[in-house]
Amino acid sequence: MNEPSAIRFFHVWDTYARVVGGNYMFHQELGVAIRTALNDHFRKRPFSLLDLGCGDAATLAPVLQDFSVKHYRGADLSEAALAVARHNLSELGCPAELHHTDMCDELAALTTPVDVIYSSYALHHLPLLGKAAFFRAAAQKLAPDGVMLLIDVVREEDQPLDVYHNAYTGWLRASMTALAASEHDAICEHIVHNDFPEPWSVLEALATAAGLRMVSVTTPQTWHRLMVFVRA
Ligand SMILES: C[S@@+](CC[C@H](N)C(=O)[O-])C[C@H]1O[C@@H](n2cnc3c(N)ncnc32)[C@H](O)[C@@H]1O
């Protein structure tokens, strides 16, 4: 499968790993919130999990080690990221399948309902119609008592996309201080051409239309958010 330009950036996986390592996208706080959501929902009950846009699974794999995971299935468009994910998931102690495919195709291919649908910082790459299709497919494939954990960047209400891009890239250059200027440039270039976050009201409307209901939200910083959904 060819990897679209939107994804090519993530071949520079060490730059993204430095963003995550510096906690610049709040993976630590969001990891704590994921752990709490999984605890609240499943306690010790085993669950299956689908990770859409799994990347290298570096943040999720250690969280999952504290739970009883029946089956992990991840999908991503980047083969480079999947190779690292294979290594990061090796300690999980359950079957782990990784698929080099589009997240919506992965959802469509699912033949049995899944207990947890997880997606972190991937949905904003899809156009609006793709996001709507994602919510519809997720609602169909989620087990009746399952939970969807969606981490993503969310634009402020009434903030035009170009204003968001300017604000986010300005913030990034000022706050991601451990990164070189050339790394800032590469990330900003990627964001301006490939990131299409929606305001919360749009995500909520798509989720509601698909038959999902949000039960909690964690917002460690204005644009970075975990949204927890169940079937309505
Ligand atoms: C910012 S990284 C997030 C990786 C990881 N989930 C995390 O939170 O650190 C976005 C990931 O989504 C993947 N991605 C983007 N669009 C995708 C699509 N349509 N289908 C599958 N994966 C996609 C990229 O290849 C990349 O690995």
The ligand as an SDF file (V2000), in Angstrom:
LIG
                    3D

 27 29  0  0  0  0  0  0  0  0999 V2000
    0.1070   11.6470   15.7070 C   0  0  0  0  0  0  0  0  0  0  0  0
    0.2910    9.9440   15.3260 S   0  0  0  0  0  0  0  0  0  0  0  0
   -0.4760    9.1840   16.7700 C   0  0  0  0  0  0  0  0  0  0  0  0
    0.1250    7.8570   17.1050 C   0  0  0  0  0  0  0  0  0  0  0  0
   -0.3820    7.2610   18.4290 C   0  0  0  0  0  0  0  0  0  0  0  0
   -1.7670    6.8450   18.2970 N   0  0  0  0  0  0  0  0  0  0  0  0
   -0.2110    8.2370   19.5510 C   0  0  0  0  0  0  0  0  0  0  0  0
   -1.1880    8.7100   20.1410 O   0  0  0  0  0  0  0  0  0  0  0  0
    0.9390    8.5630   19.8810 O   0  0  0  0  0  0  0  0  0  0  0  0
   -0.9850    9.6860   14.1000 C   0  0  0  0  0  0  0  0  0  0  0  0
   -0.9770    8.2780   13.5370 C   0  0  0  0  0  0  0  0  0  0  0  0
   -2.1490    8.0850   12.7540 O   0  0  0  0  0  0  0  0  0  0  0  0
   -1.7940    7.3970   11.5770 C   0  0  0  0  0  0  0  0  0  0  0  0
   -2.8440    7.6880   10.5900 N   0  0  0  0  0  0  0  0  0  0  0  0
   -3.1940    8.8830   10.0400 C   0  0  0  0  0  0  0  0  0  0  0  0
   -4.2420    8.7430    9.2180 N   0  0  0  0  0  0  0  0  0  0  0  0
   -4.5870    7.4400    9.2440 C   0  0  0  0  0  0  0  0  0  0  0  0
   -5.6010    6.6720    8.6010 C   0  0  0  0  0  0  0  0  0  0  0  0
   -6.4780    7.2270    7.7610 N   0  0  0  0  0  0  0  0  0  0  0  0
   -5.6800    5.3490    8.8760 N   0  0  0  0  0  0  0  0  0  0  0  0
   -4.7770    4.7580    9.7200 C   0  0  0  0  0  0  0  0  0  0  0  0
   -3.7900    5.4360   10.3540 N   0  0  0  0  0  0  0  0  0  0  0  0
   -3.6930    6.7540   10.1110 C   0  0  0  0  0  0  0  0  0  0  0  0
   -0.4080    7.9110   11.2330 C   0  0  0  0  0  0  0  0  0  0  0  0
    0.2980    7.0290   10.4020 O   0  0  0  0  0  0  0  0  0  0  0  0
    0.2140    8.0210   12.6200 C   0  0  0  0  0  0  0  0  0  0  0  0
    0.8510    6.8170   13.0040 O   0  0  0  0  0  0  0  0  0  0  0  0
  1  2  1  0
  2  3  1  0
  2 10  1  0
  3  4  1  0
  4  5  1  0
  5  6  1  0
  5  7  1  0
  7  8  2  0
  7  9  1  0
 10 11  1  0
 11 12  1  0
 11 26  1  0
 12 13  1  0
 13 14  1  0
 13 24  1  0
 14 15  1  0
 14 23  1  0
 15 16  2  0
 16 17  1  0
 17 18  1  0
 17 23  2  0
 18 19  1  0
 18 20  2  0
 20 21  1  0
 21 22  2  0
 22 23  1  0
 24 25  1  0
 24 26  1  0
 26 27  1  0
M  CHG  2   2   1   9  -1
M  END
$$$$
